[in-house]
């Protein structure tokens, strides 16, 4: 079947056109996309072409929509779902051991992990084809414009669980893009008494952080060295700054996909007993994220700061490479 989609060509130009999707087979779902979120990793692909395995590419891994066809009867047509963005190989040692928070393995530890929208056509399209086992169903009353946050919220939930076995007194977050903002909201959802300070240079993002209850600092070094620093920025030197801004015995949690080498002094980690923790995607938290959004949608509503239709995407997305949005930009691929 032919679907309308945003197509990224090898020369990194964007256009709206048609692409061919196979008809769904038993075990697969055809999903009509309601909203797809624009992630920082999507912007990295637009800038570099990294990770794409087949051209032209249709990006978009933060996806919510309604089941249009389910040949195997796994879900009823019309059921709202969010897509599990992980595309694991399912044959390596990392994939073994189940999929869930605290498991010894799972897709997030896949040695060959790829992502929806890069390894296969993604959600910047009117329809997507996904394995039925790789979706989470949503309550019927959860609005689509909030449900689209489930995938990045699952990422934030996993990251917080990696770094915070107990309530931290103070936290610094470097970078207040959507993941930084969701980490903030997840920390304060679990521990309302935790004081969160944000280091973010973009005025609109600083304004959003303040509106959501965070303190503001001009730089990581000005936040008083808490025992947890979250690097959600990924600028050259952000990891070094995060380590310098963390208290002795503390943890630096890396969620940003920085792509520049970082010079580190091992003695800084050893002599100050710092823990350096990475967090990759999520491990079974997608349904938990859906439940959190359904329980308190107004908590997350301010994060969606811009909505565009598919035809606007070739013009709008390149602008985000130089002028980031205040919060999450979402794309509406199909209009009923």
PASEBA-1860 file (N, C-alpha, C; in nm, 3 decimals):
! residues 336
1> XXXXXXXX> 0.084/-0.120/0.000/0.000/0.000/0.000/0.088/0.124/0.000 ~ 0.037/0.232/-0.059/0.110/0.358/-0.064/0.060/0.450/0.047 ~ 0.152/0.516/0.116/0.118/0.610/0.224/0.193/0.741/0.201 ~ 0.135/0.851/0.249/0.204/0.979/0.245/0.306/0.982/0.358 ~ 0.425/1.032/0.326/0.532/1.028/0.425/0.631/1.141/0.399 ~ 0.702/1.177/0.505/0.815/1.269/0.495/0.936/1.186/0.456 ~ 1.000/1.222/0.345/1.111/1.143/0.292/1.241/1.221/0.305 ~ 1.339/1.158/0.369/1.474/1.213/0.380/1.561/1.143/0.276
9> XXXXXXXX> 1.614/1.221/0.181/1.696/1.165/0.074/1.842/1.155/0.118 ~ 1.921/1.086/0.038/2.063/1.068/0.071/2.138/1.200/0.082 ~ 2.093/1.301/0.006/2.158/1.432/0.015/2.106/1.514/0.132 ~ 2.024/1.450/0.219/1.967/1.509/0.340/1.863/1.616/0.310 ~ 1.810/1.617/0.190/1.695/1.702/0.160/1.567/1.632/0.205 ~ 1.465/1.711/0.231/1.337/1.661/0.279/1.227/1.694/0.180 ~ 1.135/1.601/0.163/1.016/1.627/0.082/0.904/1.537/0.131 ~ 0.782/1.577/0.104/0.666/1.492/0.131/0.632/1.418/0.002
17> XXXXXXXX> 0.617/1.288/0.013/0.584/1.207/-0.104/0.514/1.080/-0.062 ~ 0.521/0.980/-0.147/0.460/0.852/-0.118/0.568/0.747/-0.098 ~ 0.543/0.653/-0.007/0.629/0.538/0.006/0.542/0.413/0.016 ~ 0.601/0.302/-0.020/0.529/0.175/-0.022/0.545/0.105/0.112 ~ 0.433/0.063/0.171/0.433/-0.024/0.288/0.373/-0.158/0.250 ~ 0.430/-0.264/0.301/0.371/-0.396/0.280/0.238/-0.407/0.352 ~ 0.152/-0.492/0.304/0.027/-0.519/0.375/0.059/-0.593/0.505 ~ -0.010/-0.560/0.614/0.021/-0.628/0.741/-0.013/-0.776/0.735
25> XXXXXXXX> 0.073/-0.855/0.799/0.052/-0.999/0.812/0.011/-1.030/0.955 ~ -0.037/-1.149/0.984/-0.064/-1.185/1.123/0.059/-1.161/1.209 ~ 0.037/-1.100/1.326/0.148/-1.061/1.411/0.194/-0.919/1.389 ~ 0.136/-0.851/1.290/0.169/-0.712/1.261/0.044/-0.626/1.270 ~ 0.068/-0.498/1.293/-0.040/-0.400/1.298/-0.013/-0.290/1.196 ~ -0.117/-0.248/1.127/-0.113/-0.125/1.050/-0.174/-0.017/1.139 ~ -0.096/0.087/1.167/-0.138/0.192/1.258/-0.149/0.323/1.182 ~ -0.264/0.388/1.191/-0.279/0.523/1.137/-0.222/0.621/1.240
33> XXXXXXXX> -0.123/0.699/1.199/-0.050/0.785/1.291/-0.131/0.911/1.319 ~ -0.151/0.939/1.447/-0.215/1.064/1.488/-0.111/1.174/1.512 ~ -0.007/1.139/1.590/0.099/1.235/1.618/0.232/1.162/1.623 ~ 0.336/1.231/1.581/0.473/1.180/1.595/0.561/1.292/1.647 ~ 0.637/1.264/1.751/0.723/1.365/1.811/0.857/1.374/1.741 ~ 0.913/1.495/1.741/1.046/1.518/1.685/1.147/1.509/1.799 ~ 1.240/1.415/1.787/1.341/1.390/1.890/1.475/1.453/1.849 ~ 1.560/1.477/1.946/1.693/1.526/1.916/1.770/1.430/1.827
41> XXXXXXXX> 1.745/1.300/1.839/1.814/1.204/1.753/1.765/1.215/1.608 ~ 1.637/1.250/1.588/1.588/1.276/1.453/1.666/1.393/1.391 ~ 1.688/1.497/1.470/1.760/1.613/1.420/1.904/1.577/1.387 ~ 1.963/1.488/1.468/2.100/1.442/1.438/2.103/1.371/1.303 ~ 2.003/1.289/1.275/1.998/1.220/1.146/1.981/1.320/1.033 ~ 1.896/1.420/1.053/1.878/1.522/0.950/2.009/1.593/0.920 ~ 2.092/1.609/1.021/2.219/1.681/1.005/2.327/1.593/0.942 ~ 2.325/1.462/0.972/2.439/1.376/0.937/2.405/1.256/0.850
49> XXXXXXXX> 2.280/1.209/0.854/2.245/1.085/0.787/2.285/0.960/0.862 ~ 2.336/0.974/0.984/2.377/0.858/1.063/2.259/0.763/1.089 ~ 2.294/0.633/1.100/2.205/0.527/1.148/2.102/0.480/1.046 ~ 2.079/0.553/0.939/1.978/0.512/0.841/2.030/0.391/0.764 ~ 1.944/0.291/0.745/1.985/0.170/0.675/1.921/0.157/0.537 ~ 1.823/0.239/0.505/1.756/0.229/0.376/1.705/0.367/0.337 ~ 1.732/0.405/0.213/1.694/0.538/0.165/1.586/0.527/0.059 ~ 1.496/0.627/0.048/1.483/0.741/0.139/1.430/0.696/0.274
57> XXXXXXXX> 1.468/0.769/0.377/1.427/0.735/0.513/1.301/0.812/0.551 ~ 1.220/0.751/0.635/1.110/0.820/0.701/1.134/0.808/0.850 ~ 1.174/0.918/0.911/1.209/0.918/1.052/1.084/0.920/1.139 ~ 1.104/0.930/1.271/0.993/0.940/1.364/0.975/0.814/1.444 ~ 1.024/0.816/1.571/1.010/0.697/1.657/0.922/0.725/1.779 ~ 0.876/0.847/1.797/0.782/0.878/1.905/0.644/0.886/1.842 ~ 0.569/0.777/1.847/0.451/0.761/1.762/0.330/0.716/1.843 ~ 0.219/0.783/1.819/0.091/0.734/1.870/-0.011/0.738/1.756
65> XXXXXXXX> -0.098/0.641/1.757/-0.200/0.633/1.652/-0.305/0.528/1.687 ~ -0.385/0.497/1.587/-0.494/0.401/1.607/-0.475/0.282/1.515 ~ -0.506/0.164/1.566/-0.494/0.042/1.486/-0.592/0.049/1.370 ~ -0.537/0.042/1.249/-0.620/0.042/1.129/-0.648/-0.099/1.080 ~ -0.553/-0.190/1.102/-0.572/-0.329/1.062/-0.488/-0.418/1.151 ~ -0.545/-0.534/1.187/-0.477/-0.631/1.273/-0.515/-0.771/1.224 ~ -0.447/-0.821/1.119/-0.487/-0.949/1.061/-0.489/-1.064/1.161 ~ -0.402/-1.059/1.259/-0.398/-1.166/1.358/-0.493/-1.146/1.474
73> XXXXXXXX> -0.565/-1.036/1.477/-0.661/-1.010/1.584/-0.599/-0.974/1.717 ~ -0.474/-0.929/1.717/-0.408/-0.896/1.844/-0.473/-0.778/1.915 ~ -0.513/-0.676/1.839/-0.581/-0.559/1.895/-0.696/-0.520/1.803 ~ -0.802/-0.471/1.862/-0.918/-0.432/1.783/-0.890/-0.306/1.704 ~ -0.939/-0.296/1.582/-0.926/-0.171/1.507/-0.982/-0.054/1.587 ~ -0.913/0.057/1.579/-0.952/0.175/1.655/-0.881/0.190/1.788 ~ -0.813/0.084/1.835/-0.740/0.092/1.962/-0.624/0.190/1.949 ~ -0.615/0.283/2.044/-0.502/0.376/2.042/-0.380/0.306/2.100
81> XXXXXXXX> -0.267/0.324/2.035/-0.142/0.262/2.080/-0.029/0.362/2.071 ~ 0.078/0.334/2.145/0.206/0.401/2.124/0.305/0.293/2.081 ~ 0.397/0.333/1.996/0.492/0.238/1.937/0.616/0.225/2.024 ~ 0.658/0.102/2.046/0.786/0.073/2.110/0.894/0.100/2.005 ~ 0.979/0.197/2.032/1.073/0.245/1.930/1.192/0.154/1.907 ~ 1.213/0.056/1.993/1.333/-0.028/1.985/1.318/-0.136/1.877 ~ 1.425/-0.158/1.802/1.428/-0.266/1.703/1.548/-0.353/1.736 ~ 1.531/-0.449/1.827/1.644/-0.535/1.869/1.665/-0.648/1.770
89> XXXXXXXX> 1.786/-0.704/1.775/1.815/-0.818/1.687/1.751/-0.945/1.738 ~ 1.727/-0.956/1.869/1.662/-1.069/1.935/1.746/-1.197/1.929 ~ 1.876/-1.183/1.897/1.959/-1.302/1.891/2.090/-1.290/1.966 ~ 2.117/-1.174/2.027/2.246/-1.155/2.093/2.232/-1.178/2.244 ~ 2.346/-1.178/2.312/2.346/-1.198/2.457/2.272/-1.085/2.527 ~ 2.282/-0.964/2.475/2.214/-0.851/2.538/2.063/-0.863/2.535 ~ 2.010/-0.924/2.430/1.865/-0.938/2.419/1.809/-1.044/2.514 ~ 1.893/-1.134/2.559/1.846/-1.241/2.647/1.814/-1.187/2.785
97> XXXXXXXX> 1.728/-1.255/2.857/1.705/-1.221/2.996/1.580/-1.141/3.023 ~ 1.490/-1.134/2.926/1.363/-1.065/2.951/1.372/-0.917/2.921 ~ 1.257/-0.851/2.936/1.248/-0.708/2.908/1.168/-0.643/3.018 ~ 1.236/-0.569/3.101/1.167/-0.500/3.208/1.265/-0.430/3.298 ~ 1.216/-0.333/3.379/1.307/-0.264/3.470/1.378/-0.363/3.561 ~ 1.510/-0.352/3.569/1.587/-0.439/3.654/1.621/-0.574/3.595 ~ 1.580/-0.601/3.470/1.610/-0.730/3.410/1.758/-0.738/3.374 ~ 1.805/-0.860/3.358/1.946/-0.880/3.325/1.974/-0.856/3.178
105> XXXXXXXX> 1.872/-0.846/3.096/1.890/-0.823/2.954/1.768/-0.752/2.899 ~ 1.753/-0.759/2.769/1.639/-0.696/2.706/1.680/-0.610/2.589 ~ 1.583/-0.561/2.511/1.616/-0.485/2.391/1.706/-0.365/2.414 ~ 1.695/-0.299/2.531/1.778/-0.181/2.553/1.926/-0.216/2.565 ~ 1.957/-0.344/2.588/2.096/-0.389/2.597/2.139/-0.468/2.473 ~ 2.058/-0.464/2.369/2.090/-0.534/2.245/2.222/-0.483/2.189 ~ 2.308/-0.576/2.149/2.438/-0.538/2.094/2.426/-0.479/1.955 ~ 2.311/-0.497/1.892/2.289/-0.447/1.756/2.162/-0.362/1.751
113> XXXXXXXX> 2.131/-0.293/1.859/2.004/-0.223/1.869/1.991/-0.116/1.762 ~ 1.879/-0.117/1.694/1.842/-0.013/1.599/1.710/0.048/1.645 ~ 1.663/0.148/1.571/1.546/0.223/1.617/1.445/0.240/1.505 ~ 1.321/0.238/1.545/1.210/0.264/1.455/1.232/0.399/1.386 ~ 1.209/0.404/1.256/1.231/0.528/1.183/1.369/0.536/1.122 ~ 1.460/0.451/1.164/1.595/0.445/1.106/1.619/0.308/1.043 ~ 1.583/0.202/1.116/1.596/0.067/1.063/1.474/0.026/0.980 ~ 1.366/0.102/0.991/1.244/0.075/0.917/1.166/0.206/0.907
121> XXXXXXXX> 1.070/0.217/0.815/0.996/0.344/0.801/0.924/0.380/0.931 ~ 0.938/0.508/0.969/0.886/0.554/1.097/0.759/0.637/1.087 ~ 0.736/0.715/1.191/0.607/0.776/1.215/0.580/0.908/1.148 ~ 0.676/0.965/1.074/0.647/1.086/0.998/0.578/1.044/0.868 ~ 0.466/0.977/0.885/0.390/0.920/0.773/0.247/0.899/0.818 ~ 0.157/0.885/0.722/0.016/0.867/0.757/-0.008/0.733/0.827 ~ 0.072/0.630/0.794/0.056/0.498/0.852/0.193/0.436/0.876 ~ 0.200/0.346/0.974/0.320/0.269/1.000/0.282/0.122/1.016
129> XXXXXXXX> 0.380/0.038/0.990/0.364/-0.106/1.008/0.454/-0.148/1.122 ~ 0.397/-0.212/1.226/0.475/-0.248/1.344/0.438/-0.389/1.390 ~ 0.534/-0.461/1.451/0.498/-0.588/1.514/0.396/-0.565/1.626 ~ 0.298/-0.650/1.635/0.193/-0.633/1.735/0.249/-0.636/1.876 ~ 0.358/-0.708/1.899/0.416/-0.718/2.033/0.493/-0.592/2.071 ~ 0.514/-0.500/1.977/0.596/-0.382/2.003/0.512/-0.255/2.007 ~ 0.394/-0.265/2.069/0.312/-0.148/2.097/0.260/-0.158/2.239 ~ 0.218/-0.045/2.293/0.147/-0.042/2.422/0.013/0.023/2.398
137> XXXXXXXX> -0.093/-0.041/2.442/-0.226/0.016/2.426/-0.249/0.129/2.524 ~ -0.329/0.226/2.482/-0.358/0.344/2.564/-0.505/0.343/2.607 ~ -0.535/0.403/2.723/-0.677/0.420/2.758/-0.748/0.503/2.652 ~ -0.874/0.473/2.631/-0.950/0.541/2.526/-0.961/0.690/2.550 ~ -0.955/0.733/2.678/-0.973/0.875/2.707/-0.842/0.952/2.714 ~ -0.728/0.889/2.685/-0.601/0.961/2.682/-0.586/1.027/2.546 ~ -0.583/1.159/2.544/-0.578/1.230/2.417/-0.445/1.204/2.347 ~ -0.453/1.199/2.216/-0.337/1.162/2.137/-0.222/1.260/2.154
145> XXXXXXXX> -0.252/1.388/2.168/-0.146/1.488/2.179/-0.067/1.475/2.309 ~ -0.119/1.403/2.407/-0.044/1.371/2.529/0.020/1.233/2.518 ~ -0.051/1.138/2.458/0.001/1.002/2.443/0.132/0.999/2.365 ~ 0.153/1.095/2.276/0.276/1.097/2.195/0.401/1.115/2.282 ~ 0.384/1.160/2.406/0.498/1.177/2.496/0.539/1.047/2.565 ~ 0.466/0.938/2.542/0.492/0.815/2.617/0.633/0.761/2.592 ~ 0.679/0.760/2.467/0.811/0.704/2.439/0.922/0.785/2.507 ~ 0.929/0.917/2.491/1.034/0.990/2.562/1.017/0.988/2.713
153> XXXXXXXX> 0.893/0.980/2.763/0.875/0.968/2.907/0.929/0.835/2.957 ~ 0.910/0.727/2.880/0.968/0.598/2.918/1.121/0.607/2.926 ~ 1.182/0.682/2.834/1.326/0.703/2.837/1.365/0.774/2.967 ~ 1.290/0.877/3.004/1.318/0.952/3.128/1.299/0.863/3.251 ~ 1.195/0.783/3.252/1.170/0.693/3.365/1.286/0.595/3.383 ~ 1.331/0.539/3.273/1.442/0.444/3.281/1.568/0.511/3.333 ~ 1.594/0.633/3.284/1.713/0.705/3.328/1.709/0.735/3.477 ~ 1.596/0.780/3.526/1.584/0.812/3.669/1.603/0.686/3.753
161> XXXXXXXX> 1.546/0.576/3.709/1.563/0.450/3.784/1.709/0.405/3.785 ~ 1.782/0.433/3.677/1.923/0.395/3.671/2.005/0.471/3.775 ~ 1.967/0.595/3.803/2.053/0.682/3.885/2.003/0.706/4.026 ~ 1.876/0.679/4.052/1.816/0.722/4.179/1.748/0.607/4.250 ~ 1.823/0.527/4.326/1.756/0.423/4.405/1.674/0.480/4.519 ~ 1.704/0.603/4.558/1.631/0.669/4.666/1.620/0.817/4.634 ~ 1.542/0.886/4.714/1.515/1.028/4.688/1.641/1.112/4.698 ~ 1.678/1.184/4.591/1.790/1.276/4.601/1.742/1.409/4.661
169> XXXXXXXX> 1.828/1.471/4.741/1.790/1.599/4.801/1.791/1.710/4.697 ~ 1.896/1.710/4.613/1.909/1.812/4.509/1.960/1.748/4.381 ~ 1.918/1.804/4.268/1.958/1.753/4.137/1.986/1.872/4.047 ~ 2.092/1.862/3.966/2.115/1.956/3.858/2.091/1.885/3.726 ~ 2.017/1.949/3.637/1.997/1.898/3.502/2.061/1.995/3.405 ~ 2.158/1.945/3.329/2.221/2.026/3.224/2.146/2.002/3.095 ~ 2.078/2.105/3.047/2.001/2.093/2.924/1.854/2.070/2.952 ~ 1.768/2.155/2.896/1.624/2.142/2.921/1.548/2.127/2.791
177> XXXXXXXX> 1.605/2.041/2.702/1.524/1.992/2.592/1.418/1.898/2.645 ~ 1.340/1.836/2.558/1.231/1.751/2.605/1.274/1.640/2.701 ~ 1.390/1.574/2.677/1.432/1.468/2.770/1.472/1.527/2.904 ~ 1.546/1.636/2.904/1.579/1.701/3.030/1.455/1.741/3.106 ~ 1.355/1.796/3.035/1.231/1.836/3.100/1.156/1.716/3.156 ~ 1.153/1.606/3.082/1.083/1.487/3.130/1.155/1.421/3.246 ~ 1.289/1.425/3.247/1.362/1.377/3.364/1.326/1.461/3.486 ~ 1.318/1.592/3.469/1.276/1.681/3.579/1.138/1.640/3.630
185> XXXXXXXX> 1.041/1.625/3.538/0.905/1.592/3.581/0.898/1.454/3.645 ~ 0.981/1.360/3.598/0.979/1.227/3.658/1.040/1.227/3.797 ~ 1.149/1.302/3.816/1.209/1.311/3.950/1.109/1.370/4.048 ~ 1.044/1.478/4.011/0.952/1.544/4.104/0.819/1.470/4.116 ~ 0.785/1.387/4.018/0.668/1.300/4.034/0.694/1.198/4.143 ~ 0.814/1.140/4.141/0.848/1.038/4.242/0.878/1.101/4.377 ~ 0.949/1.214/4.375/0.996/1.276/4.499/0.967/1.427/4.494 ~ 0.846/1.467/4.527/0.809/1.609/4.514/0.898/1.703/4.594
193> XXXXXXXX> 0.965/1.651/4.697/1.047/1.738/4.782/1.185/1.765/4.722 ~ 1.223/1.694/4.618/1.356/1.713/4.558/1.366/1.848/4.488 ~ 1.473/1.921/4.517/1.498/2.050/4.452/1.576/2.027/4.323 ~ 1.523/2.076/4.212/1.586/2.058/4.081/1.630/2.194/4.028 ~ 1.756/2.202/3.988/1.811/2.322/3.926/1.851/2.289/3.784 ~ 1.822/2.380/3.692/1.847/2.358/3.550/1.950/2.458/3.499 ~ 2.047/2.408/3.424/2.143/2.492/3.352/2.110/2.482/3.204 ~ 2.058/2.588/3.147/2.011/2.587/3.008/2.022/2.728/2.951
201> XXXXXXXX> 2.094/2.744/2.839/2.115/2.879/2.787/2.001/2.934/2.700 ~ 1.915/2.848/2.646/1.811/2.895/2.555/1.699/2.961/2.636 ~ 1.670/3.090/2.612/1.573/3.162/2.696/1.437/3.094/2.704 ~ 1.383/3.047/2.592/1.250/2.986/2.596/1.249/2.859/2.680 ~ 1.359/2.784/2.678/1.366/2.663/2.759/1.386/2.698/2.906 ~ 1.463/2.801/2.934/1.476/2.847/3.073/1.339/2.890/3.127 ~ 1.262/2.958/3.044/1.128/3.002/3.087/1.038/2.882/3.117 ~ 1.046/2.779/3.030/0.966/2.659/3.054/1.009/2.589/3.182
209> XXXXXXXX> 1.140/2.579/3.205/1.190/2.516/3.327/1.140/2.588/3.452 ~ 1.146/2.720/3.449/1.098/2.797/3.564/0.949/2.779/3.584 ~ 0.873/2.776/3.474/0.727/2.758/3.485/0.691/2.622/3.544 ~ 0.778/2.523/3.521/0.753/2.388/3.574/0.819/2.365/3.710 ~ 0.870/2.472/3.770/0.913/2.465/3.909/1.061/2.444/3.932 ~ 1.144/2.450/3.829/1.287/2.431/3.847/1.355/2.563/3.883 ~ 1.462/2.554/3.960/1.550/2.668/3.978/1.639/2.681/3.856 ~ 1.698/2.798/3.838/1.779/2.824/3.720/1.920/2.863/3.760
217> XXXXXXXX> 2.017/2.816/3.681/2.157/2.853/3.701/2.216/2.887/3.566 ~ 2.314/2.975/3.565/2.377/3.012/3.439/2.467/2.903/3.384 ~ 2.520/2.818/3.472/2.609/2.710/3.430/2.604/2.600/3.535 ~ 2.650/2.480/3.497/2.648/2.368/3.591/2.730/2.401/3.715 ~ 2.840/2.470/3.697/2.928/2.500/3.810/2.861/2.589/3.913 ~ 2.754/2.657/3.877/2.687/2.746/3.971/2.573/2.684/4.047 ~ 2.563/2.550/4.045/2.449/2.485/4.109/2.481/2.421/4.243 ~ 2.602/2.442/4.295/2.632/2.399/4.431/2.667/2.254/4.449
225> XXXXXXXX> 2.706/2.185/4.342/2.752/2.046/4.350/2.654/1.952/4.423 ~ 2.541/1.922/4.362/2.452/1.820/4.419/2.510/1.681/4.397 ~ 2.448/1.581/4.456/2.496/1.443/4.443/2.445/1.375/4.318 ~ 2.357/1.441/4.242/2.314/1.388/4.113/2.315/1.501/4.011 ~ 2.391/1.480/3.903/2.393/1.572/3.790/2.352/1.493/3.666 ~ 2.256/1.545/3.591/2.207/1.479/3.471/2.256/1.556/3.350 ~ 2.334/1.488/3.266/2.380/1.550/3.141/2.276/1.520/3.033 ~ 2.186/1.614/3.013/2.085/1.604/2.907/2.114/1.707/2.799
233> XXXXXXXX> 2.237/1.758/2.798/2.273/1.864/2.704/2.351/1.810/2.586 ~ 2.462/1.743/2.612/2.538/1.682/2.504/2.623/1.778/2.423 ~ 2.643/1.900/2.472/2.731/1.992/2.399/2.877/1.951/2.423 ~ 2.970/1.991/2.337/3.110/1.958/2.361/3.156/2.011/2.497 ~ 3.196/1.921/2.584/3.237/1.960/2.719/3.130/1.943/2.825 ~ 3.008/1.903/2.786/2.902/1.892/2.887/2.929/1.782/2.988 ~ 2.989/1.672/2.946/3.020/1.565/3.040/3.128/1.611/3.138 ~ 3.230/1.677/3.087/3.334/1.730/3.176/3.276/1.828/3.276
241> XXXXXXXX> 3.187/1.918/3.229/3.124/2.014/3.319/3.036/1.944/3.422 ~ 2.967/1.839/3.380/2.879/1.767/3.472/2.959/1.698/3.581 ~ 3.072/1.638/3.544/3.157/1.573/3.644/3.212/1.678/3.742 ~ 3.256/1.791/3.689/3.308/1.896/3.777/3.202/1.952/3.870 ~ 3.077/1.949/3.828/2.970/2.005/3.908/2.901/1.908/4.001 ~ 2.952/1.786/4.012/2.890/1.684/4.095/2.964/1.671/4.227 ~ 2.891/1.651/4.336/2.952/1.636/4.468/3.027/1.504/4.480 ~ 3.122/1.500/4.572/3.193/1.375/4.601/3.094/1.266/4.641
249> XXXXXXXX> 3.117/1.147/4.587/3.028/1.036/4.616/2.901/1.038/4.534 ~ 2.890/1.131/4.440/2.767/1.147/4.363/2.767/1.070/4.233 ~ 2.662/1.094/4.154/2.641/1.024/4.028/2.620/1.125/3.916 ~ 2.686/1.101/3.805/2.660/1.176/3.681/2.586/1.082/3.587 ~ 2.465/1.120/3.553/2.379/1.039/3.467/2.380/1.100/3.327 ~ 2.420/1.021/3.228/2.430/1.069/3.091/2.311/1.018/3.010 ~ 2.227/1.110/2.967/2.115/1.075/2.879/2.128/1.139/2.742 ~ 2.213/1.240/2.729/2.233/1.307/2.601/2.322/1.223/2.510
257> XXXXXXXX> 2.291/1.226/2.381/2.374/1.156/2.284/2.478/1.253/2.228 ~ 2.576/1.287/2.310/2.684/1.370/2.262/2.769/1.294/2.161 ~ 2.816/1.363/2.059/2.890/1.296/1.952/3.033/1.346/1.938 ~ 3.081/1.418/2.039/3.219/1.464/2.038/3.298/1.389/2.146 ~ 3.423/1.351/2.119/3.505/1.288/2.224/3.520/1.381/2.343 ~ 3.519/1.322/2.464/3.532/1.400/2.587/3.659/1.359/2.661 ~ 3.753/1.449/2.681/3.871/1.414/2.762/3.834/1.408/2.910 ~ 3.859/1.294/2.973/3.828/1.276/3.114/3.955/1.239/3.190
265> XXXXXXXX> 3.963/1.281/3.314/4.073/1.244/3.402/4.023/1.133/3.495 ~ 4.067/1.010/3.477/4.017/0.901/3.563/4.029/0.931/3.711 ~ 4.131/1.006/3.751/4.147/1.040/3.893/4.028/1.118/3.946 ~ 3.962/1.197/3.860/3.844/1.271/3.906/3.734/1.176/3.952 ~ 3.720/1.064/3.880/3.619/0.966/3.919/3.664/0.889/4.042 ~ 3.788/0.844/4.041/3.836/0.760/4.151/3.849/0.837/4.282 ~ 3.918/0.951/4.280/3.945/1.024/4.404/3.819/1.086/4.462 ~ 3.722/1.117/4.378/3.597/1.176/4.429/3.485/1.073/4.439
273> XXXXXXXX> 3.516/0.946/4.411/3.418/0.836/4.420/3.291/0.870/4.344 ~ 3.306/0.914/4.221/3.190/0.944/4.137/3.147/0.819/4.061 ~ 3.016/0.809/4.041/2.960/0.706/3.956/2.917/0.771/3.825 ~ 2.961/0.713/3.715/2.923/0.762/3.582/2.828/0.660/3.522 ~ 2.702/0.700/3.501/2.597/0.607/3.456/2.541/0.652/3.323 ~ 2.532/0.559/3.230/2.464/0.585/3.104/2.326/0.524/3.105 ~ 2.239/0.575/3.020/2.103/0.522/3.011/2.062/0.519/2.865 ~ 2.019/0.403/2.818/1.987/0.383/2.677/1.841/0.344/2.660
281> XXXXXXXX> 1.762/0.434/2.605/1.623/0.400/2.578/1.547/0.366/2.704 ~ 1.479/0.253/2.702/1.397/0.213/2.816/1.391/0.062/2.822 ~ 1.340/0.011/2.933/1.337/-0.134/2.955/1.203/-0.172/3.015 ~ 1.100/-0.172/2.934/0.969/-0.211/2.983/0.888/-0.100/3.045 ~ 0.941/0.026/3.042/0.869/0.137/3.107/0.762/0.199/3.019 ~ 0.743/0.153/2.896/0.649/0.221/2.806/0.507/0.219/2.862 ~ 0.462/0.106/2.913/0.326/0.100/2.970/0.316/0.185/3.096 ~ 0.424/0.191/3.174/0.425/0.279/3.292/0.411/0.425/3.250
289> XXXXXXXX> 0.477/0.462/3.141/0.467/0.599/3.092/0.326/0.631/3.047 ~ 0.262/0.539/2.977/0.123/0.559/2.937/0.034/0.581/3.059 ~ 0.055/0.499/3.162/-0.025/0.512/3.284/-0.002/0.647/3.352 ~ 0.123/0.694/3.356/0.151/0.823/3.418/0.086/0.937/3.342 ~ 0.090/0.931/3.209/0.027/1.035/3.127/-0.124/1.034/3.146 ~ -0.183/0.916/3.154/-0.327/0.906/3.171/-0.371/0.954/3.309 ~ -0.286/0.931/3.411/-0.322/0.970/3.547/-0.318/1.121/3.567 ~ -0.229/1.191/3.495/-0.213/1.335/3.518/-0.170/1.404/3.389
297> XXXXXXXX> -0.257/1.408/3.287/-0.215/1.465/3.158/-0.175/1.612/3.167 ~ -0.236/1.687/3.256/-0.204/1.829/3.265/-0.061/1.853/3.313 ~ -0.003/1.757/3.381/0.135/1.771/3.426/0.230/1.780/3.307 ~ 0.196/1.709/3.199/0.285/1.696/3.084/0.245/1.786/2.967 ~ 0.126/1.840/2.971/0.075/1.918/2.859/0.166/2.034/2.819 ~ 0.227/2.107/2.915/0.310/2.222/2.875/0.432/2.185/2.792 ~ 0.470/2.058/2.789/0.590/2.021/2.716/0.570/2.022/2.565 ~ 0.446/2.007/2.519/0.419/2.012/2.375/0.397/2.158/2.339
305> XXXXXXXX> 0.500/2.218/2.278/0.496/2.363/2.254/0.473/2.399/2.108 ~ 0.474/2.301/2.018/0.452/2.333/1.877/0.398/2.212/1.805 ~ 0.294/2.231/1.725/0.236/2.124/1.645/0.229/2.170/1.500 ~ 0.272/2.082/1.409/0.270/2.114/1.267/0.208/1.997/1.190 ~ 0.160/2.023/1.070/0.112/1.917/0.983/0.228/1.869/0.897 ~ 0.210/1.754/0.834/0.320/1.690/0.761/0.375/1.779/0.652 ~ 0.289/1.851/0.582/0.335/1.933/0.470/0.425/2.048/0.515 ~ 0.419/2.086/0.642/0.506/2.191/0.693/0.644/2.141/0.732
313> XXXXXXXX> 0.658/2.009/0.748/0.781/1.953/0.804/0.906/1.981/0.721 ~ 0.903/1.973/0.586/1.027/2.000/0.512/1.081/2.141/0.534 ~ 0.994/2.234/0.563/1.039/2.371/0.590/1.077/2.388/0.736 ~ 1.000/2.330/0.827/1.018/2.360/0.970/1.134/2.282/1.032 ~ 1.150/2.155/1.000/1.249/2.075/1.072/1.391/2.124/1.055 ~ 1.436/2.165/0.936/1.574/2.216/0.927/1.598/2.338/1.016 ~ 1.494/2.418/1.041/1.511/2.533/1.129/1.541/2.494/1.272 ~ 1.499/2.374/1.313/1.525/2.329/1.450/1.672/2.294/1.471
321> XXXXXXXX> 1.747/2.277/1.364/1.889/2.245/1.377/1.968/2.363/1.432 ~ 1.919/2.484/1.407/1.991/2.604/1.452/1.917/2.681/1.560 ~ 1.786/2.663/1.568/1.705/2.736/1.667/1.610/2.637/1.734 ~ 1.654/2.573/1.843/1.570/2.470/1.906/1.440/2.526/1.960 ~ 1.336/2.444/1.955/1.206/2.482/2.009/1.212/2.483/2.161 ~ 1.114/2.551/2.222/1.108/2.556/2.368/1.085/2.417/2.427 ~ 0.998/2.340/2.365/0.966/2.207/2.415/0.957/2.107/2.301 ~ 0.861/2.019/2.310/0.845/1.913/2.210/0.767/1.965/2.089
329> XXXXXXXX> 0.823/1.940/1.971/0.753/1.965/1.845/0.690/1.833/1.801 ~ 0.562/1.837/1.764/0.494/1.717/1.719/0.436/1.740/1.581 ~ 0.430/1.631/1.504/0.383/1.635/1.366/0.254/1.558/1.356 ~ 0.158/1.617/1.286/0.028/1.552/1.259/0.031/1.502/1.115 ~ 0.059/1.373/1.091/0.074/1.327/0.954/-0.058/1.311/0.877 ~ -0.165/1.280/0.947/-0.291/1.255/0.879/-0.403/1.330/0.948 ~ -0.488/1.389/0.868/-0.604/1.463/0.919/-0.729/1.390/0.876 ~ -0.810/1.348/0.973/-0.935/1.277/0.940/-1.033/1.369/0.869
END
